[in-house]
């Protein structure tokens, strides 16, 4: 997996949350990040109580 900066991850988290509530598919298409990577990030955030 390609390493992504914390700034990119923070942007993705912001897009996933309210008021944007973009889907992983939309974000993946816009940013060129594989969809599975976004699902893994979201799951990790939820397990940490951050999502």
Secondary structure as a PSIPRED ss2 file (coil, helix, strand):
# PSIPRED VFORMAT (PSIPRED V4.0)

   1 X C   1.000  0.000  0.000
   2 X C   1.000  0.000  0.000
   3 X C   1.000  0.000  0.000
   4 X C   1.000  0.000  0.000
   5 X C   1.000  0.000  0.000
   6 X H   0.000  1.000  0.000
   7 X H   0.000  1.000  0.000
   8 X H   0.000  1.000  0.000
   9 X H   0.000  1.000  0.000
  10 X H   0.000  1.000  0.000
  11 X H   0.000  1.000  0.000
  12 X H   0.000  1.000  0.000
  13 X H   0.000  1.000  0.000
  14 X H   0.000  1.000  0.000
  15 X H   0.000  1.000  0.000
  16 X H   0.000  1.000  0.000
  17 X C   1.000  0.000  0.000
  18 X C   1.000  0.000  0.000
  19 X C   1.000  0.000  0.000
  20 X C   1.000  0.000  0.000
  21 X C   1.000  0.000  0.000
  22 X C   1.000  0.000  0.000
  23 X C   1.000  0.000  0.000
  24 X H   0.000  1.000  0.000
  25 X H   0.000  1.000  0.000
  26 X H   0.000  1.000  0.000
  27 X H   0.000  1.000  0.000
  28 X H   0.000  1.000  0.000
  29 X H   0.000  1.000  0.000
  30 X H   0.000  1.000  0.000
  31 X H   0.000  1.000  0.000
  32 X C   1.000  0.000  0.000
  33 X C   1.000  0.000  0.000
  34 X C   1.000  0.000  0.000
  35 X H   0.000  1.000  0.000
  36 X H   0.000  1.000  0.000
  37 X H   0.000  1.000  0.000
  38 X H   0.000  1.000  0.000
  39 X H   0.000  1.000  0.000
  40 X H   0.000  1.000  0.000
  41 X H   0.000  1.000  0.000
  42 X H   0.000  1.000  0.000
  43 X H   0.000  1.000  0.000
  44 X H   0.000  1.000  0.000
  45 X H   0.000  1.000  0.000
  46 X H   0.000  1.000  0.000
  47 X H   0.000  1.000  0.000
  48 X C   1.000  0.000  0.000
  49 X C   1.000  0.000  0.000
  50 X C   1.000  0.000  0.000
  51 X C   1.000  0.000  0.000
